[in-house]
Amino acid sequence: MFEGVSTRITLILIAGGCALPCARPCAGQVPAGRLEERVTSPTDTSQTFALYLPPGYTTERRWPVLFVLDPRGRALLGLKLFQDAAARLGWVILSSYNTLSDGPPEPNVDAMNAMLAWARAHPSLDRTRLYLAGFSGTARGALTFAVMLRGHVAGVIAVGGALGFALGGPETAFAGDSTFAYFGAAGTRDFNYEEVLAMGDRFRMTHVPSRVMTFEGPHHWPPPDLCGDALEWLELRAMLGGLRTMDSGWVRARLAGELARAAELERGGRWAEALRLDDAIASSSVTSARASSSRRSLPGRARSGRRRRSSPWRTSCGSRSCSGRPSAETVLKRPAPGACSRGSSSMWRSTSRGRIWRTARPLARSGCWRRR
């Protein structure tokens, strides 16, 4: 995808000092926040993006930030899908007017650099909690950017698109990393439906927190309620990964809501969706229990929940290599794509309902099931 491209993407440095308080998840109606429909990048006047600041935004705390990459540069469309959840949870959103799909990578690189430059100029943003959301071709770009910005990107929402397996790809780069999370989504009539589910399976095989959800429809962005679910799940993963403080009451309320929704899906005969949600709930619950147990048994700084990496970072600093955390001027060169076929995945799963075909998908109109 990026072979032969000389463009580079700036790496944001994690700010030093003590972590500031994060916004607390809350339920119920909240104010709309502040929306700026067009902001010009301070480093490249050809780049513009829409900006959303949540209710109560202040520079006295740190806020997670979501970068939205729409494949047709429809900044407001992408932003508004996540706006309600961002208002509830306290997230900042930047959504570019310059991102594209099915073309050269330079427009997306330039758009991402422009938004990163704005984020770097605002210390109130939590630079350990950057998130990327993309659809179709920009979903693949978001996954690639996440690998290049590893240690700063805490999660990716990839809709209607995924990457094939490659050494150095996201499923291997983040293997066993509890501070990164993948949320995949696809419509039931999406031509990329199978590849999205396959990528979720590969993330599970490498022990990366992941969730894949489906929605009724063709190849397009999911409805706002599912986009809100994605942000809530990433908020939960941030708590479990030690990137923000645990809110036990919010976690219990979310778990009760998901159990009720799984039961509703089962009553409606949507077995594959109910099974997938049951698996996701069980995975999050087990992780939560392990995280709580580990924090109780570990002293001092070891309770932070952030996994220590056994080897130092190695990045490209101009023409030479360096180890350790990169400086503010460090840049990452684009990796060459690994061309190989998709990995196989387990197709059967034992459940209390019996053995169900793992990637069964509903046929349009008929309500029947089709095997891959």
ZIURTA-V104018 format. One record per helix or strand of 2 or more residues. SS is the DSSP state (~ for helix, > for strand). FROM is the first residue (numbers start at 0). TO is the last residue. If there is no record, write none. Layout:
SS_FROM_TO, SS_FROM_TO
This chain:
>_8_9, >_33_39, >_47_52, >_61_68, ~_74_88, >_90_95, ~_105_119, >_124_134, ~_136_147, >_152_158, ~_169_172, >_180_186, ~_192_204, >_208_214, ~_223_239, ~_247_266, ~_270_296, ~_299_303, >_313_316, >_319_322, >_330_331, >_347_350, >_353_356, >_360_361, >_368_369
